[in-house]
C-alpha cells in the first residue's frame, strides 16, 4: 500500500477523533449549563426607612435593590439578574415589584437582594439580605450625617467606591444605566461631600453622566 494513502487514512482518523472530542466537550458544557439553570423569581419587597434616632419616617430617600448571579464554584459575581430603584414616600415607605419566574443559568448569591439606601441628610446604608429577612416587610434605619464635613466626606468616599465596584467595573461596567435615580442623588450630594481641601471625595465615575465604554 502506498505510504501516502496510509498517512491520509491516519489523518482522517485523527480528524474524526478531534471532531468527536469537540462534540463531547460541547455536550458536556451544555449539560452542565442545563443542570445549573433554574427558575428564578422574587416576591414583591416593601418596607420603611426611619430615622435611627427619632423613629420618624424618612421621605425622599432613594432605595435600590439588586440581585446578582455568581459562578457555582467560587461564587464570583457574573451579572445582575434584576435591578430596581425607587424613592420613599411621605411615610418613609418603599416597594420593589416582584419579578420572574425566569430561566437563569448560574447561582443566585446567598445574600440577595442587596438593598442600598441614600438620603443627602443621612449616612448611606447597604444591607444584605439574610434568609430570615426574605419574608415580611423590611425596616431600615438611617443615621443622620453628624460629625465634621471631613468625616462625612470620608464615608461618602467609601460608599462611592462601593458603587463604582458594583456598577462601573467588569463584569458590571455598564449597569449604572439602570439606576439613574440613585446616581443622581449621589451627584446632588457631591457639593456637600467635600474634604478639608474643598475637593469632592466622590469617585470621578459618579460625577459623569456617561461612561465612555458604554453605549448610550
C-alpha positions as CSV (number, residue, x, y, z in Angstrom):
1,X,0.0,0.0,0.0
2,X,1.2,3.5,-0.9
3,X,2.6,5.4,2.2
4,X,0.6,8.5,1.2
5,X,-2.6,6.5,1.4
6,X,-1.7,5.2,4.8
7,X,-0.9,8.7,6.0
8,X,-4.2,10.1,4.6
9,X,-6.2,7.4,6.3
10,X,-4.5,8.1,9.6
11,X,-5.1,11.9,9.2
12,X,-8.8,11.2,8.6
13,X,-9.0,9.1,11.8
14,X,-7.3,11.9,13.7
15,X,-9.7,14.5,12.3
16,X,-12.7,12.3,13.2
17,X,-11.3,11.9,16.7
18,X,-10.9,15.7,17.1
19,X,-14.5,16.2,15.9
20,X,-15.7,13.6,18.4
21,X,-13.8,15.2,21.3
22,X,-15.2,18.6,20.3
23,X,-18.8,17.2,20.3
24,X,-18.3,15.6,23.7
25,X,-17.0,18.9,25.1
26,X,-19.9,20.9,23.7
27,X,-22.4,18.3,25.1
28,X,-20.8,18.4,28.5
29,X,-20.8,22.2,28.7
30,X,-24.4,22.2,27.5
31,X,-25.4,19.6,30.1
32,X,-23.7,21.5,32.9
33,X,-25.4,24.7,31.8
34,X,-28.8,22.9,31.9
35,X,-28.1,21.4,35.3
36,X,-27.0,24.8,36.7
37,X,-30.0,26.6,35.3
38,X,-33.1,27.2,37.5
39,X,-36.2,29.2,37.5
40,X,-35.5,32.4,39.5
41,X,-38.0,34.8,41.0
42,X,-38.6,37.1,43.8
43,X,-41.8,38.3,45.6
44,X,-42.5,42.0,46.0
45,X,-40.5,43.6,48.7
46,X,-41.9,46.5,50.7
47,X,-40.6,48.3,53.8
48,X,-40.0,51.6,55.5
49,X,-37.0,53.8,56.2
50,X,-36.9,55.5,59.6
51,X,-34.6,58.0,61.3
52,X,-32.4,55.9,63.6
53,X,-32.6,58.4,66.5
54,X,-36.2,59.6,66.4
55,X,-38.0,56.8,64.6
56,X,-39.6,59.3,62.3
57,X,-40.1,58.3,58.6
58,X,-37.5,59.5,56.1
59,X,-39.3,60.7,52.9
60,X,-37.4,61.2,49.7
61,X,-34.7,58.6,50.3
62,X,-33.6,56.7,47.2
63,X,-33.7,52.9,47.6
64,X,-32.1,50.4,45.3
65,X,-32.4,46.6,45.2
66,X,-30.1,44.3,43.3
67,X,-30.0,40.5,42.7
68,X,-26.6,39.2,41.4
69,X,-25.8,35.8,39.8
70,X,-22.5,34.2,40.8
71,X,-20.3,31.3,39.5
72,X,-21.3,28.0,41.1
73,X,-17.7,27.0,42.1
74,X,-16.0,30.1,43.6
75,X,-19.1,32.4,43.9
76,X,-17.6,35.1,41.7
77,X,-20.1,37.8,40.5
78,X,-21.3,37.2,37.0
79,X,-24.2,39.6,36.2
80,X,-27.3,41.2,37.7
81,X,-30.5,39.3,37.2
82,X,-32.6,42.2,38.4
83,X,-32.1,45.9,39.4
84,X,-34.8,48.1,40.8
85,X,-34.8,51.6,42.4
86,X,-37.5,53.7,44.0
87,X,-38.0,56.6,46.4
88,X,-39.7,56.6,49.8
89,X,-43.0,58.4,50.1
90,X,-44.1,60.7,52.9
91,X,-44.4,57.8,55.3
92,X,-40.9,56.6,54.5
93,X,-42.4,53.6,52.7
94,X,-40.9,51.9,49.6
95,X,-41.8,48.9,47.4
96,X,-40.0,46.8,44.9
97,X,-42.0,44.9,42.3
98,X,-42.0,41.1,42.1
99,X,-40.1,39.6,39.2
100,X,-39.8,36.2,37.5
101,X,-40.1,33.4,37.1
102,X,-37.1,33.4,34.7
103,X,-34.9,30.6,33.5
104,X,-31.4,31.7,34.6
105,X,-28.1,29.9,34.5
106,X,-25.7,30.1,37.4
107,X,-26.3,30.5,41.1
108,X,-28.1,33.4,42.9
109,X,-25.9,34.8,45.6
110,X,-26.9,33.8,49.1
111,X,-27.3,37.3,50.5
112,X,-29.7,38.7,47.9
113,X,-31.1,41.1,47.3
114,X,-28.7,43.8,48.3
115,X,-30.6,46.9,49.4
116,X,-28.9,50.3,49.3
117,X,-30.5,53.5,50.6
118,X,-29.3,57.1,50.4
119,X,-30.6,60.5,51.5
120,X,-28.4,63.6,51.5
121,X,-29.1,64.3,55.2
122,X,-28.2,60.8,56.3
123,X,-25.3,58.3,56.1
124,X,-25.6,55.9,53.2
125,X,-26.8,52.3,54.0
126,X,-26.0,48.9,52.4
127,X,-27.9,45.9,53.7
128,X,-27.5,42.3,52.6
129,X,-30.5,40.0,52.9
130,X,-30.3,37.1,55.3
131,X,-32.5,34.0,54.9
132,X,-34.7,35.1,57.8
133,X,-35.3,38.6,56.3
134,X,-36.5,37.4,52.9
135,X,-40.2,37.4,54.1
136,X,-42.1,40.2,55.6
137,X,-41.7,44.0,55.5
138,X,-38.2,45.5,55.7
139,X,-37.5,48.1,58.3
140,X,-34.3,50.1,57.7
141,X,-32.8,52.8,59.8
142,X,-30.7,55.7,58.6
143,X,-28.3,57.7,60.9
144,X,-28.1,61.4,60.5
145,X,-24.9,62.7,59.0
146,X,-23.4,64.2,62.1
147,X,-19.8,65.0,62.8
148,X,-17.4,67.1,60.7
149,X,-17.7,67.6,57.0
150,X,-14.4,65.7,56.6
151,X,-15.8,62.7,58.3
152,X,-18.9,62.7,56.1
153,X,-16.7,63.1,53.0
154,X,-14.7,60.0,54.0
155,X,-17.8,58.0,54.4
156,X,-19.1,59.2,51.0
157,X,-15.7,58.2,49.5
158,X,-16.0,54.7,50.8
159,X,-19.6,54.4,49.7
160,X,-18.8,55.9,46.3
161,X,-16.0,53.3,45.8
162,X,-18.6,50.6,46.6
163,X,-21.0,51.9,44.0
164,X,-18.2,52.1,41.4
165,X,-17.3,48.5,42.1
166,X,-20.9,47.5,41.8
167,X,-21.8,49.3,38.6
168,X,-18.8,50.6,36.7
169,X,-16.1,47.8,36.6
170,X,-16.2,44.4,34.9
171,X,-18.4,42.4,34.9
172,X,-20.8,45.3,35.7
173,X,-19.2,48.2,33.9
174,X,-22.4,49.4,32.2
175,X,-25.0,48.5,34.8
176,X,-25.0,52.1,36.1
177,X,-27.5,52.9,33.3
178,X,-30.2,51.0,35.3
179,X,-30.0,53.1,38.4
180,X,-30.1,56.8,37.3
181,X,-32.2,58.0,40.2
182,X,-29.7,56.6,42.7
183,X,-26.7,58.1,40.9
184,X,-28.3,61.5,40.5
185,X,-29.0,61.6,44.3
186,X,-25.3,61.0,44.9
187,X,-24.3,63.7,42.4
188,X,-26.6,66.2,44.0
189,X,-25.0,65.5,47.4
190,X,-21.4,65.8,46.0
191,X,-21.0,69.6,46.7
192,X,-21.6,68.8,50.4
193,X,-19.3,65.8,50.5
194,X,-16.0,67.7,50.3
195,X,-12.9,67.3,52.3
196,X,-10.8,70.0,54.0
197,X,-9.1,70.8,50.7
198,X,-12.5,71.5,49.2
199,X,-12.4,68.7,46.7
200,X,-15.2,66.1,46.3
201,X,-14.4,62.6,47.6
202,X,-16.9,61.0,45.2
203,X,-15.1,58.9,42.6
204,X,-14.9,60.6,39.2
205,X,-17.1,57.9,37.6
206,X,-20.1,59.1,39.8
207,X,-19.7,62.7,38.7
208,X,-20.1,61.9,35.0
209,X,-23.3,61.4,33.1
210,X,-21.8,58.9,30.7
211,X,-19.2,56.2,30.8
212,X,-17.2,56.3,27.5
213,X,-17.1,52.5,27.4
214,X,-20.9,52.0,27.3
215,X,-23.4,52.6,24.6
216,X,-26.0,55.4,25.0
